[in-house]
């Protein structure tokens, strides 16, 4: 159902370095970069994530309640991705752990303040 999601950035170079490292851990590669947008994915038939300078040329801002969820295979992968995000300049929004009986997640923000969660279902 989801084709792609874009997150705003005010520093495309910094955002690209962050997502190259974090999404690269999942096997995603960037493609179709231009002066405004870069998209990462694992194939044209898979959901993708992009960062973009806003088209209206105003500053990018974080939407309250907006979050991107990255589904992983297991808790070790969640832990590793969360650590990589923090290593790359992200900020912790919730350490890895169970939130429900079967939902294991770790929350972080990218350098622009966009919120993401890495999770797996047990």
Phi, psi and omega per residue, in radians:
X1 nan -0.738 -3.133
X2 -1.541 2.208 3.077
X3 -1.510 -0.918 3.086
X4 -2.809 2.828 3.083
X5 -2.221 2.441 3.017
X6 -2.044 2.542 3.053
X7 -2.090 2.470 -3.141
X8 -1.352 2.623 3.060
X9 -2.441 2.592 3.021
X10 -1.837 -0.074 -3.140
X11 -2.489 1.516 -3.037
X12 -1.054 -0.702 -3.131
X13 -1.090 -0.805 3.127
X14 -1.126 -0.763 3.137
X15 -1.102 -0.705 3.119
X16 -1.100 -0.751 3.119
X17 -1.086 -0.740 3.131
X18 -1.078 -0.916 -3.073
X19 -1.297 -0.517 3.019
X20 -1.016 -0.770 -3.116
X21 -1.275 -0.859 -3.048
X22 -1.239 -0.896 -3.118
X23 -1.309 -0.427 3.046
X24 -1.052 -0.554 3.083
X25 -1.086 -0.414 -3.135
X26 -1.615 -0.055 -3.103
X27 1.614 0.098 3.136
X28 -1.380 2.574 3.081
X29 -2.205 2.598 3.102
X30 -1.445 2.632 3.079
X31 -2.704 2.908 3.095
X32 0.981 0.666 3.127
X33 -1.251 2.547 2.952
X34 -2.481 -2.907 -3.055
X35 -1.258 -0.172 -3.085
X36 -2.054 -0.512 -2.977
X37 -2.486 2.597 2.978
X38 -2.380 2.423 -3.114
X39 -2.143 2.448 3.070
X40 -2.011 2.520 3.091
X41 -2.896 3.044 3.117
X42 -2.027 0.289 3.100
X43 2.605 2.665 -3.085
X44 -1.140 -0.304 -3.141
X45 -1.716 0.132 -3.136
X46 -1.948 2.683 3.062
X47 -1.026 2.540 -3.087
X48 -2.200 2.801 3.103
X49 -2.244 2.332 3.135
X50 -2.243 2.765 2.977
X51 -2.064 2.547 -3.074
X52 -2.624 2.542 2.912
X53 -1.322 2.326 -3.118
X54 -0.960 2.411 -3.102
X55 -1.079 -0.574 -3.122
X56 -1.351 0.027 3.108
X57 1.149 0.214 3.016
X58 -1.519 2.923 -3.121
X59 -1.117 2.449 3.032
X60 -1.228 2.522 3.079
X61 -2.413 2.816 -3.103
X62 -1.568 2.308 3.096
X63 -1.434 2.259 3.110
X64 -1.205 2.162 -3.118
X65 1.596 -0.106 3.122
X66 -1.513 2.325 3.128
X67 -2.654 2.484 3.059
X68 -1.796 2.290 -3.137
X69 -1.863 2.202 3.123
X70 -1.887 1.928 -3.100
X71 -1.464 2.217 -3.126
X72 -2.061 3.003 -3.058
X73 -1.369 -0.588 -3.058
X74 -2.724 3.016 -3.066
X75 -1.166 -0.556 3.100
X76 -1.094 -0.693 3.108
X77 -1.171 -0.668 3.086
X78 -1.078 -0.843 3.134
X79 -1.015 -0.795 -3.108
X80 -1.131 -0.755 -3.125
X81 -1.148 -0.727 3.111
X82 -1.057 -0.799 3.125
X83 -1.071 -0.732 3.128
X84 -1.115 -0.724 3.127
X85 -1.051 -0.773 3.133
X86 -1.182 -0.677 3.108
X87 -1.072 -0.561 -3.094
X88 -1.573 0.189 3.082
X89 1.770 0.076 3.049
X90 -1.310 2.939 3.113
X91 -2.068 2.548 -3.110
X92 -1.275 2.307 3.059
X93 -2.120 0.117 -3.140
X94 2.745 1.923 -3.087
X95 -1.034 2.722 3.114
X96 -0.992 2.420 3.096
X97 2.946 3.001 3.115
X98 -1.329 2.331 3.056
X99 -1.804 -0.503 3.017
X100 -2.402 -3.088 -3.136
X101 -1.012 -0.554 -3.062
X102 -2.189 0.099 -3.129
X103 -1.925 1.975 3.107
X104 -1.897 2.093 -3.066
X105 -2.458 2.806 3.068
X106 -2.456 2.251 -3.019
X107 -1.907 2.474 3.103
X108 -2.696 2.852 3.041
X109 -2.014 2.503 3.074
X110 -1.336 3.073 -3.100
X111 -1.081 -0.326 3.074
X112 -1.559 -0.084 3.126
X113 1.694 0.018 3.095
X114 -1.215 2.375 -3.084
X115 -1.626 2.359 3.089
X116 -2.314 2.756 2.995
X117 -2.308 2.358 2.949
X118 -1.752 2.306 -3.075
X119 -2.587 2.832 2.960
X120 -2.483 2.758 3.083
X121 -1.878 2.337 -3.110
X122 -1.849 nan nan
